[in-house]
């Protein structure tokens, strides 16, 4: 059935070009081109192969939006008045990470000590690389940490990116270091400690052991 449709379309295309557009010369070339196209389809076409749909855009946008919200929460709303960050966050929420990073480049060119812009750029670069921690992302996280050494954002998100990219030991060390130097009353401490316990439990299960020991500033 599929072949009948393909051949029928080829005949229609030939008729449209040759007669509707009154092409009198070169019909042999036109016919040869269509036959060549059919031959290529015969060699490479797989109309019966099941499709492999990509992940829904809604899921990507949802995860990106959650990441933006988490960064804003850790930064206690820092950068909300910066138009570059506002635009970049909107782009990131829709999975447009490359455009987001480009907008943030304008922010750090304007203010090289804009820690929130550097952090957002690191996250966008990781998102653009589909979870891979690129040298550019590492540079952005480093600049964010240098501009705001007491902020939990850079080590938290760098640790998260390392974990997601499979660099478990480095990611865990980053989170453990952040927990160790976090004040006892830090608003992010309880969540971070919970994440570390869950991570250790998961690692213990992967190694065939029991539940991991609770983490407390280690």
C-alpha positions in Angstrom: 0.0 0.0 0.0 2.8 2.4 0.9 4.5 1.8 -2.4 1.3 2.5 -4.4 1.1 5.9 -2.6 4.8 6.7 -3.2 4.5 5.8 -6.9 1.3 7.7 -7.3 2.8 10.8 -5.7 5.8 10.5 -8.1 3.4 10.4 -11.1 1.4 13.4 -9.8 4.6 15.4 -9.4 5.8 14.5 -12.9 2.5 15.5 -14.4 2.3 18.7 -12.4 5.8 19.8 -13.5 5.7 18.6 -17.0 2.2 19.6 -18.0 0.8 22.1 -15.5 3.9 24.2 -15.7 4.3 23.3 -19.5 7.8 22.0 -19.2 8.5 20.7 -22.8 12.2 20.2 -22.6 14.0 18.1 -20.0 11.2 15.7 -19.3 13.6 12.8 -19.5 15.8 14.4 -16.9 12.8 15.0 -14.7 11.7 11.4 -15.0 15.2 10.2 -14.2 15.3 12.4 -11.1 12.1 11.0 -9.8 13.2 7.4 -10.6 16.4 8.1 -8.7 14.4 9.3 -5.8 12.3 6.2 -5.8 15.4 4.0 -6.0 16.9 5.8 -3.0 13.6 5.3 -1.0 13.7 1.6 -2.0 17.2 1.3 -0.5 16.8 3.3 2.6 13.1 3.8 3.3 11.5 1.8 6.1 7.8 2.7 6.1 6.9 -0.2 8.3 9.4 0.6 11.1 7.6 1.8 14.3 8.2 5.4 15.1 10.4 6.5 18.0 8.8 9.6 19.4 11.0 12.0 21.4 10.2 13.0 25.0 7.2 15.3 25.1 8.1 19.0 25.1 5.9 19.4 28.2 8.1 17.2 30.2 11.3 19.1 29.2 9.6 22.4 29.9 8.4 21.1 33.3 11.8 20.0 34.4 13.4 23.3 33.2 10.8 25.3 35.0 11.4 23.4 38.2 15.2 24.1 37.9 14.6 27.8 37.5 12.3 27.8 40.5 14.8 26.0 42.6 17.6 28.4 41.7 15.4 31.4 42.5 14.5 29.8 45.9 18.1 29.2 46.8 19.0 32.7 45.7 16.1 34.2 47.7 14.9 35.9 44.5 18.2 37.4 43.6 18.3 38.8 40.1 14.5 39.1 39.7 14.9 42.7 38.8 17.6 42.0 36.1 15.9 42.0 32.7 18.5 39.7 31.3 17.8 37.1 33.9 14.1 37.4 33.6 14.2 36.9 29.9 16.8 34.0 30.2 14.6 32.3 32.8 11.6 32.5 30.5 13.6 30.9 27.7 15.0 28.2 30.0 11.5 27.3 31.2 10.6 26.4 27.6 13.8 24.4 27.1 15.5 27.1 24.9 18.7 26.7 26.8 21.1 28.0 24.1 19.1 31.2 23.7 18.9 31.5 27.5 22.7 31.3 27.8 23.2 33.8 25.0 21.0 36.3 26.9 22.9 35.7 30.1 26.1 36.4 28.3 24.9 39.9 27.9 24.3 40.1 31.6 27.8 39.0 32.6 29.4 41.3 30.0 27.5 44.2 31.6 28.4 43.0 35.2 31.1 40.3 35.4 30.3 39.9 39.1 26.7 39.0 38.6 26.6 35.8 40.5 23.0 34.9 39.7 23.6 35.4 36.0 26.7 33.2 36.0 24.7 30.5 37.9 21.8 30.7 35.6 24.2 30.4 32.6 25.8 27.3 34.1 22.4 25.7 34.4 21.4 26.7 30.9 24.7 25.3 29.4 24.1 22.0 31.2 20.6 21.9 29.9 21.8 22.7 26.4 24.3 19.9 26.6 21.5 17.5 27.8 22.9 17.0 31.2 26.6 17.0 30.3 28.9 19.3 32.5 30.8 21.1 29.7 34.0 23.2 30.4 31.9 26.2 29.7 29.4 25.2 32.4 32.2 24.6 34.8 33.6 28.0 34.1 30.2 29.6 34.7 29.7 27.8 38.0 33.2 28.8 39.0 32.5 32.5 38.3 29.2 32.3 40.2 31.0 30.8 43.2 33.8 33.4 43.1 31.2 36.3 42.9 29.1 34.9 45.7 31.3 32.5 47.8 28.6 32.2 50.6 25.8 31.3 48.2 24.6 27.7 48.2 23.5 27.9 44.5 26.8 27.2 42.7 27.9 24.1 44.7 24.3 22.8 44.8 23.7 23.0 41.1 27.2 21.9 40.1 26.8 18.9 42.4 23.4 18.2 40.9 24.8 18.4 37.3 27.7 16.1 38.2 25.3 13.6 39.6 23.0 13.7 36.6 26.0 13.3 34.3 27.1 10.1 36.1 30.0 11.7 38.1 28.5 10.4 41.3 31.6 10.7 43.6 32.3 14.3 42.6 28.6 15.3 42.8 28.3 13.8 46.3 31.5 15.5 47.5 30.2 18.8 46.3 26.9 18.4 48.2 28.6 17.1 51.3 31.0 20.0 51.3 28.1 22.4 51.0 26.3 20.7 53.9 29.4 20.8 56.1 29.8 24.5 55.8 26.0 25.4 55.9 24.8 27.1 59.1 22.6 25.0 61.3 19.6 27.3 60.6 20.2 27.6 56.9 16.8 27.3 55.1 18.3 24.9 52.5 20.1 22.6 55.0 17.2 20.2 55.7 16.5 19.7 52.0 20.1 19.1 51.2 20.6 16.7 54.0 17.5 14.7 52.8 18.9 14.6 49.3 22.2 13.3 50.6 20.6 10.6 52.7 18.5 9.5 49.7 21.6 9.5 47.5 23.5 7.3 50.0 20.6 4.9 50.3 20.5 4.6 46.5 24.2 4.0 46.3 24.1 1.4 49.1 21.3 -0.5 47.3 23.3 -0.4 44.0 26.2 -2.0 45.8 24.0 -4.7 47.3 24.1 -3.3 50.9 21.4 -2.0 53.2 20.3 1.5 53.8 23.0 4.1 54.0 23.9 5.8 57.2 22.3 9.3 57.8 24.5 12.1 56.6 25.0 15.0 58.9 27.5 17.5 57.7 29.9 14.8 56.4 
